[in-house]
């Protein structure tokens, strides 16, 4: 019998001082059995960085035809396709063929850097694409926020996110590679 997803609830209070976006988001996240809490929290941070009333988590890791997050227009067009990790160039092109813009949030140690060294030139040639990296050294602090029921405040100021849960605060910098 296959294991089911673990459900996480997050109450987010987002203050993006750069985009002038201020909102609360009650979210339910399903953590696939093959997904780590670190990846779950990178997904949540990608949501925070692109927060919008219509931004939504998808089936993500459990399906090949959807990204981890997407933003759809009322007419069904995909405005934003968000991938995590180190997707293949084919996967990025798939997103670009379906969406107006694709964002990739890479993370991890050597894997992200090797991926960028191997495919960076090919990826740089693509239009409507942005690539970000969350440094490996930040991942343990981000994963430490993972709780079945989370209440988090996130503030973007001067290029860094300050994340707090009322007991601890951590600063996260997401570097733009492209």
Residue pairs with C-beta under 8 A, 6 or more apart in sequence:
2 33
3 33
4 33
5 30
5 31
5 32
5 33
6 30
6 31
6 33
6 148
7 28
7 29
7 30
7 31
7 148
8 28
8 29
8 30
8 31
8 40
8 146
8 147
8 148
8 149
8 150
9 26
9 27
9 28
9 29
9 148
9 149
9 150
10 25
10 26
10 27
10 28
10 29
10 44
10 150
10 151
10 152
11 24
11 25
11 26
11 27
11 150
11 151
11 152
12 24
12 25
12 26
12 27
12 44
12 47
12 48
12 51
12 152
12 153
12 154
13 24
13 152
13 153
13 154
14 21
14 22
14 23
14 24
14 25
14 48
14 51
14 153
14 154
14 155
15 21
15 22
15 153
15 154
15 155
15 156
16 22
16 51
16 155
16 156
17 155
17 156
17 157
18 156
18 157
18 159
19 156
21 51
21 52
23 51
23 53
25 47
25 51
27 44
27 47
27 57
29 40
29 43
29 44
29 57
30 57
31 37
31 40
32 60
32 61
32 62
34 61
35 61
36 143
37 143
37 146
38 107
38 139
38 142
38 143
38 146
39 61
39 84
39 85
39 107
40 146
41 142
41 143
41 145
41 146
42 84
42 105
42 107
42 134
42 139
42 142
43 57
43 60
43 68
43 69
43 84
45 105
45 134
45 142
45 161
45 163
45 172
45 174
46 68
46 69
46 82
46 84
46 103
46 105
47 55
47 57
47 69
48 154
48 161
48 163
49 105
49 132
49 156
49 161
49 174
50 69
50 71
50 80
50 82
50 103
52 71
54 71
54 72
54 73
55 69
55 70
55 71
55 80
56 69
56 70
56 71
56 72
57 68
57 69
58 66
58 67
58 68
58 69
58 70
59 66
60 66
60 67
60 68
60 69
61 68
67 81
67 82
67 83
67 95
67 99
67 102
68 82
68 83
68 84
69 80
69 82
70 78
70 79
70 80
70 81
70 82
70 99
71 78
71 79
71 80
72 78
72 79
73 79
77 100
78 98
78 99
78 100
79 99
79 100
79 101
80 99
80 100
80 101
80 102
80 103
81 95
81 96
81 98
81 99
81 101
81 102
81 103
82 102
82 103
82 104
82 105
83 91
83 92
83 95
83 102
83 103
83 104
83 105
84 104
84 105
84 106
84 107
85 105
85 106
85 107
85 108
85 111
86 106
86 108
86 111
86 112
86 115
87 95
87 104
88 119
89 119
89 122
89 123
89 126
92 102
92 104
92 123
92 126
92 129
93 126
95 102
96 102
96 126
96 127
96 128
96 129
99 128
100 128
101 128
101 129
101 130
102 128
102 129
102 130
103 129
103 130
103 131
103 132
104 129
104 130
104 131
104 132
105 132
105 133
105 134
105 174
106 112
106 115
106 116
106 131
106 132
106 133
106 134
106 177
107 133
107 134
107 135
107 136
107 139
108 136
108 139
109 136
112 133
112 136
116 123
116 131
116 133
116 177
120 177
120 178
123 129
123 131
123 178
124 178
129 178
130 176
130 178
131 176
131 177
131 178
132 174
132 175
132 176
132 177
133 174
133 175
133 177
134 142
134 172
134 174
134 175
135 173
135 175
138 170
138 172
138 173
141 170
141 172
142 163
142 170
142 172
144 168
144 170
145 152
145 163
145 165
145 170
147 165
150 165
151 165
151 166
152 163
152 164
152 165
153 163
153 164
153 165
154 161
154 162
154 163
154 164
155 161
155 162
156 162
159 173
160 171
160 172
160 173
161 171
161 172
161 173
161 174
162 169
162 170
162 171
162 172
163 169
163 170
163 171
163 172
164 170
